[in-house]
Amino acid sequence: MSTAATSFPERNAAEAADLALTTAAAAPEVLARRIRQRRQMYVGQVASYLLGASVLLLYAYDGVISMGVPSLFWLGGLLTIGTFTVLSEAGLGDRFEDHYLTVFQISAHMSLQLLFLLAVPTVGVAFLAVLFLIFAFGTLRMTPSQAMLTWGLATCGLALVFLASDLPIGLPVTTQLQRAASMLCFVLVIGQCAFLGLFGATLRKILYRRSIELKAAYQRIEELAELDELTGSYNRRCIMRLLDAEIEKSRQTSTPCAIALIDLDWFKRINDAHGHPVGDEVLRTFAITIFANIRPADCFGRYGGEEFLLLLPGTDVDAASRTLDRLRGIVADLDWSAFSPGMRVTISAGVVTLRDNDTADTFLVRADSALYSAKAQGRNRIATS
């Protein structure tokens, strides 16, 4: 026999994202979706009770139960559904995290099944089967404490039926019509079980997909937290962290490590003469050019303003100097006139290698001193220290 339980899995799977929302946090579109989903649920419940009443009508037609039982069952279901529909339309459920009022709905539907089980014990097994389905569907949304509460209520109701009465609970199979009606009871119950399994599998797939999306989003957030927004290079915090790591690695492996502090020559003049938007494009183009011409193991970050730090692991001072001079030539040879006719951009760099007594600070101080020397010698050159 089908009951209101069949409608519980009919919620849109997007509902999973709303479970943690309270009324204060719920956006208007979330509230509208909740109302729409509750309405769909109530329509499903009406259809479920109609199917259940139809099965009872077969028993009544065969004379097993009174003809009034299907009507009363149908009206009882409508009254229960109508009550929660009124509460839903009034927005009562939206005040709570569980806006479906699941415990109350499950309790009401289980009470109705127990009431008819007591009133019509001849077909009581049908109501018992549905009772378990209602509880199973309800647990898809209930918290552990809510599940324990409804389990306790169901236990009390079943104790009343089995221990406080001697009613002969059965399922008639004497005539062919009775057997057909009993078969339909279990066919509908099995169908609901299958639907519950499909819903659970769908929900698992959705949650898995969302976990992948969240993981990718988190990874992207981490990347953005490490990158300079304008140039796409590492920001100062990240490049300094990488510098500490490279220093430690160099000492553990006894391999050389070089760094270069790079400065765009006369960059303030570019900003003053051509405007900050052009200056931003120059910085972005410079960063892209460096990225395209360094090794995958090298790390490049914006140290501040127009100054950049390049980490060159496993590189001695001669190789580092040659690398920076190559980069200097590439930048100088670029056609910068696309930004402004006659524009020319060059770089200066100070290159140093790690010493035994260096800290990150002293390492950078020596690189800055070498950069100052390159500028003092006329810019557009590389200096070592």
C-alpha positions, 0 to 999 in steps of 0.5 A: 500500500502506498502512503505519504512516505513516497513523496519524501524522496521527491525533493530536489537534490539541491535541497542538500545545500540548504540544510545548514541555512537558518531563516535569517541566512536564507535568501529569497530565492532559497525560500521560494525554492523551499516553498515550491519543493514542499508543494511538490511533496504535498502533491505527492502525498495526496497521490500516495494516499489515493493509491492506498485508498484504492488498495483498501477499496479492493478489500472493501469490494471483496467484503473484507473491510467496510466500504467506509474505511477507504474513504476515511483513510483518504480523508484522514490523509487529506486532513493531515496533508492539509494541516501541514500545507497550511503551516507551510504556506504560512511560513511556519517551517521556514523559522526552523532549520528543518523547514519540512517539520519532518519529525511532526510529519513523520509522527502524524503519518505514523499515527494515522497508520497505527490508528487504522491498524487498530481499527482494521486489524484484518489488513493490519500487515499492510499498514505495518509495512507502510509504517516502516517505510514512512520511518525510513523515508523520514530518516533521510532528513532527520538528525540522530536525535530526531530519529531516536525520538521518532523511533521511540514514538513508533515503539510506543505505538507498536507496544500499544498494538501488540502488547496492550491489545489482542487484535488479530493482525493479518493480511487476507489472501482467501479470494483471488481479489484479496490476493491481488490486493495484498500483492499490490500492497507489497508491490507498492512497498517494494517500489517505494524501497527501490525509489528510496535506493535510487534517491539515495544513490542520486544524492550520493552522486550529487554530494560527490560531485559537489565535493569535487567542485568544492575541492577545486574551488578551495584549491583555486582560493588557495592559488588566488591567496598566493598570487599577485592579482595584477601580474599572476606571479606569486605575491610577496607573502608566498614568494617569501615562504618559498624563499625560506623553503629553498634556503632550507632545501639548499642546505639539506642537499648541499646544492647552490641557490641563487636569487635575483631581485629585479626592478623595471627601470624608470617605471615611475616615468612610465606611469607618469607619462602614459598613465597607470593603466598602461603601467599595469599592462607593462607589469603584466606583460613583463611577468608573462615574459619572465614566466615564458622564459624560466624553468619550471623549478624557478619561482617568480614573485612580485616583491613590491611595486615594480620589484620582483624576486626570482628564485633559482634553485640549484644554480650558481652565481655564473649560471644565474647571471647568464640567466638574468642577462638573457632575460634582460635582453628578451625584455629590452627587445620586446616591442613595447610600442604597442602600448605607446609609440616609442616606449622602451622598457628595460630591467636591472637585477641584482644576483646573489647566491646563498652563503652559509651564514645567510638568513632570508633577510641577509640574502635579500639585503645582498640582492638589494645591494647588487640591484642598487649597484646595477642601477648606479652603473646606468641600469639595464644591466645585471650586477652580482654580489 
